[in-house]
Amino acid sequence: MEIIERWWQAVLTGFNSSDPLTLTPWPLLGLAALCVLLTVPRATWRIFGLYVTFVHELGHAFAALLTGRFIHGLKIRLDHSGELASSGKPGFSAVFSGFWGYPTPAVVGMALVASTYYGHASAALSIGALILLGSLIFLRNWAGIAVALCSALAAQLLVVYTPVRAIAWVVLGLGLMLLVGSVRDLFKVIGVHTRRRGLVASSDAYILATRSWLPAWFWLLGFTVVIGGSVLIAGWMIALMLR
């Protein structure tokens, strides 16, 4: 009980505003290098990529809920693939929820960077921890449950044990890693359509093309615009924080 009270108090404390993060070049370069090390090499991507996949599938899930669809379950596999089962009216809701998979990690990453720029990094960490904890109700396979539990546990530990002065740096790092991960996944799905056509049936862009009269390249372009825009906005805010 004491542990739960401590956790809840830490979550509530996180909603207090903090000072916007001020960056200097060398610490920022060090953080960027660490983020690249955790997201680009295949060995580390095998682990962190599961979290990006989790965020990807949550993007589908929340977009489905926003358009009135019913979520039957969410699956995450260790090969970085995922699946969301939902039902509702065909048409816009199915297309809208189908689109917000690949762009979601980039949008969340941009939002995390923005939270450090506007002085709300602690709130972002608390909100993220609560969302990850609540998302456990969607999972329907053991691999997905394991990924979700590890992600949720890591988020709760960060909320409770991250020193106040380090929270903005942690949130900025998570944002950068999600942005890098989203770009990596974008190149992967484009590669499926250009070089590995045998896997195209599993692509979100292909599935969206079957649900609408728009071709797959249109949806790939949509992914690129949202992800690229998120990276540019995040980069602009980071540049403004540099002193």
C-alpha positions as CSV (number, residue, x, y, z in Angstrom):
1,M,0.0,0.0,0.0
2,E,2.8,2.4,0.8
3,I,4.4,1.7,-2.5
4,I,1.2,2.5,-4.4
5,E,0.7,5.7,-2.4
6,R,4.3,6.8,-3.2
7,W,3.7,6.0,-6.9
8,W,0.4,7.9,-7.0
9,Q,2.0,10.9,-5.2
10,A,4.8,10.9,-7.8
11,V,2.3,10.8,-10.6
12,L,0.4,13.8,-9.1
13,T,3.6,15.7,-8.5
14,G,4.5,15.3,-12.1
15,F,1.6,17.5,-13.1
16,N,3.3,20.5,-11.6
17,S,4.9,22.8,-14.1
18,S,8.7,22.9,-14.4
19,D,11.2,25.3,-16.0
20,P,11.6,24.8,-19.8
21,L,14.8,22.9,-20.6
22,T,17.8,24.9,-21.7
23,L,20.3,22.9,-23.9
24,T,24.0,23.3,-24.5
25,P,25.6,21.7,-27.6
26,W,27.8,19.0,-26.0
27,P,25.2,17.5,-23.6
28,L,22.7,17.5,-26.5
29,L,25.1,15.7,-28.8
30,G,25.8,13.2,-26.1
31,L,22.1,12.5,-25.6
32,A,21.6,12.3,-29.4
33,A,24.5,9.8,-29.6
34,L,22.9,7.7,-26.9
35,C,19.5,7.7,-28.6
36,V,21.1,6.6,-31.9
37,L,23.0,3.9,-30.1
38,L,19.7,2.5,-28.7
39,T,17.7,2.8,-31.9
40,V,20.0,2.3,-34.9
41,P,22.1,-0.9,-34.2
42,R,20.1,-4.1,-34.9
43,A,20.9,-5.6,-31.5
44,T,19.4,-2.7,-29.5
45,W,16.6,-2.1,-32.0
46,R,15.4,-5.6,-31.4
47,I,14.5,-4.5,-27.9
48,F,13.5,-0.8,-28.3
49,G,11.7,-1.5,-31.5
50,L,9.2,-3.5,-29.6
51,Y,8.3,-0.4,-27.6
52,V,7.9,1.6,-30.9
53,T,5.7,-1.2,-32.2
54,F,3.6,-0.9,-29.0
55,V,3.2,2.9,-29.5
56,H,2.4,2.2,-33.2
57,E,-0.5,-0.2,-32.2
58,L,-1.7,2.1,-29.5
59,G,-2.0,4.8,-32.2
60,H,-4.3,2.5,-34.1
61,A,-6.3,1.7,-30.9
62,F,-6.8,5.3,-29.8
63,A,-7.7,6.5,-33.4
64,A,-10.3,3.7,-33.5
65,L,-11.7,4.7,-30.1
66,L,-11.9,8.4,-31.3
67,T,-14.1,7.3,-34.2
68,G,-16.4,5.1,-32.2
69,R,-15.0,1.7,-33.0
70,F,-14.9,-1.1,-30.5
71,I,-11.5,-2.6,-29.6
72,H,-11.5,-6.4,-29.4
73,G,-7.8,-6.8,-28.7
74,L,-4.3,-5.9,-29.6
75,K,-1.4,-8.2,-30.3
76,I,2.4,-7.5,-30.4
77,R,4.8,-10.0,-31.7
78,L,8.5,-10.3,-31.0
79,D,9.3,-9.8,-34.8
80,H,8.0,-6.2,-34.4
81,S,4.7,-6.9,-36.1
82,G,1.4,-6.1,-34.5
83,E,-2.3,-6.5,-35.0
84,L,-5.3,-4.5,-33.8
85,A,-8.8,-6.1,-33.9
86,S,-11.6,-3.6,-33.9
87,S,-15.2,-3.4,-35.2
88,G,-17.4,-0.5,-36.3
89,K,-18.8,1.1,-39.3
90,P,-16.7,0.7,-42.5
91,G,-15.4,3.7,-44.3
92,F,-13.9,6.7,-42.5
93,S,-13.4,5.1,-39.1
94,A,-11.6,2.1,-40.5
95,V,-9.3,4.2,-42.7
96,F,-8.7,6.8,-39.9
97,S,-7.7,4.1,-37.4
98,G,-5.6,2.3,-40.0
99,F,-3.6,5.4,-40.8
100,W,-2.5,6.3,-37.3
101,G,0.0,3.5,-36.8
102,Y,3.3,4.6,-38.3
103,P,2.9,8.3,-37.7
104,T,2.0,7.9,-34.0
105,P,5.6,7.3,-32.6
106,A,6.7,10.4,-34.4
107,V,3.8,12.5,-33.1
108,V,4.3,11.3,-29.6
109,G,8.1,11.9,-29.9
110,M,7.4,15.5,-31.1
111,A,4.9,16.0,-28.2
112,L,7.6,14.8,-25.7
113,V,10.1,17.2,-27.1
114,A,7.5,20.0,-27.0
115,S,6.8,19.2,-23.3
116,T,10.5,19.9,-22.5
117,Y,10.3,23.1,-24.5
118,Y,7.2,24.4,-22.7
119,G,8.2,23.2,-19.2
120,H,5.7,20.2,-18.9
121,A,8.1,17.3,-19.1
122,S,7.0,16.0,-15.7
123,A,3.4,16.0,-16.8
124,A,4.3,14.2,-20.0
125,L,6.1,11.5,-18.0
126,S,3.1,11.1,-15.7
127,I,0.5,11.0,-18.5
128,G,2.6,8.5,-20.5
129,A,3.0,6.3,-17.5
130,L,-0.8,6.2,-16.9
131,I,-1.5,5.6,-20.6
132,L,0.9,2.7,-20.7
133,L,-0.6,1.2,-17.6
134,G,-4.2,1.6,-18.9
135,S,-3.3,0.1,-22.3
136,L,-2.7,-3.3,-20.7
137,I,-6.5,-4.0,-21.0
138,F,-6.1,-4.1,-24.8
139,L,-3.5,-6.9,-25.0
140,R,-4.5,-10.4,-26.1
141,N,-1.2,-12.4,-26.5
142,W,1.6,-13.3,-24.2
143,A,4.4,-11.6,-26.1
144,G,2.3,-8.4,-26.2
145,I,1.5,-8.6,-22.5
146,A,5.2,-9.0,-21.8
147,V,6.1,-6.0,-23.9
148,A,3.4,-3.9,-22.4
149,L,4.3,-4.9,-18.8
150,C,7.9,-4.0,-19.4
151,S,7.0,-0.7,-21.0
152,A,4.5,0.2,-18.2
153,L,6.9,-0.9,-15.5
154,A,9.7,1.2,-16.9
155,A,7.4,4.2,-17.1
156,Q,6.3,3.8,-13.5
157,L,9.9,3.5,-12.3
158,L,10.9,6.6,-14.2
159,V,8.0,8.5,-12.6
160,V,9.0,7.4,-9.1
161,Y,12.8,7.4,-9.2
162,T,13.9,10.0,-11.8
163,P,15.4,13.1,-10.1
164,V,13.5,16.3,-10.8
165,R,16.4,17.9,-12.5
166,A,16.8,14.9,-14.9
167,I,13.2,14.4,-15.9
168,A,13.3,16.9,-18.8
169,W,16.4,15.1,-20.2
170,V,14.8,11.7,-19.8
171,V,11.6,12.9,-21.6
172,L,13.7,14.6,-24.3
173,G,15.7,11.4,-24.8
174,L,12.5,9.3,-25.1
175,G,11.1,11.8,-27.6
176,L,14.2,11.6,-29.8
177,M,14.3,7.8,-29.7
178,L,10.6,7.6,-30.8
179,L,11.4,10.1,-33.6
180,V,14.4,8.0,-34.8
181,G,12.3,4.8,-34.4
182,S,9.5,6.2,-36.5
183,V,11.9,7.2,-39.3
184,R,13.4,3.8,-39.2
185,D,10.0,2.1,-39.5
186,L,9.0,4.5,-42.3
187,F,12.0,3.4,-44.4
188,K,11.1,-0.2,-43.5
189,V,7.5,0.0,-44.8
190,I,8.7,1.9,-47.9
191,G,11.2,-0.9,-48.5
192,V,8.4,-3.4,-48.3
193,H,6.6,-1.7,-51.2
194,T,9.8,-1.2,-53.3
195,R,12.1,-4.1,-52.6
196,R,10.2,-6.8,-50.7
197,R,6.9,-7.1,-52.5
198,G,6.3,-10.5,-51.0
199,L,5.5,-8.8,-47.7
200,V,3.3,-6.0,-49.0
201,A,0.0,-7.6,-47.9
202,S,1.0,-7.0,-44.3
203,S,1.7,-3.3,-44.9
204,D,-0.6,-0.6,-43.4
205,A,-0.4,1.3,-46.7
206,Y,-1.6,-1.7,-48.6
207,I,-4.4,-2.4,-46.2
208,L,-5.5,1.3,-46.4
209,A,-5.5,1.0,-50.2
210,T,-7.9,-1.9,-49.9
211,R,-10.2,0.0,-47.6
212,S,-10.3,3.2,-49.8
213,W,-10.1,4.2,-53.4
214,L,-6.6,5.8,-52.8
215,P,-3.5,3.8,-53.8
216,A,-0.8,2.6,-51.4
217,W,1.7,5.3,-52.5
218,F,-0.7,8.0,-51.3
219,W,-0.8,6.5,-47.8
220,L,3.0,6.1,-47.8
221,L,3.2,9.8,-48.7
222,G,0.8,10.6,-45.8
223,F,3.1,8.7,-43.4
224,T,6.1,10.6,-44.7
225,V,4.5,14.0,-44.4
226,V,3.3,13.5,-40.8
227,I,6.6,11.9,-39.7
228,G,8.8,14.4,-41.5
229,G,6.7,17.3,-40.2
230,S,7.1,15.9,-36.6
231,V,10.8,15.6,-37.0
232,L,11.1,19.2,-38.4
233,I,9.0,20.7,-35.6
234,A,10.9,18.8,-33.0
235,G,14.2,19.9,-34.5
236,W,13.0,23.5,-34.5
237,M,12.1,23.4,-30.8
238,I,15.4,21.8,-29.9
239,A,17.2,24.6,-31.9
240,L,15.2,27.2,-29.9
241,M,16.3,25.5,-26.6
242,L,20.0,25.7,-27.5
243,R,22.0,28.4,-25.7
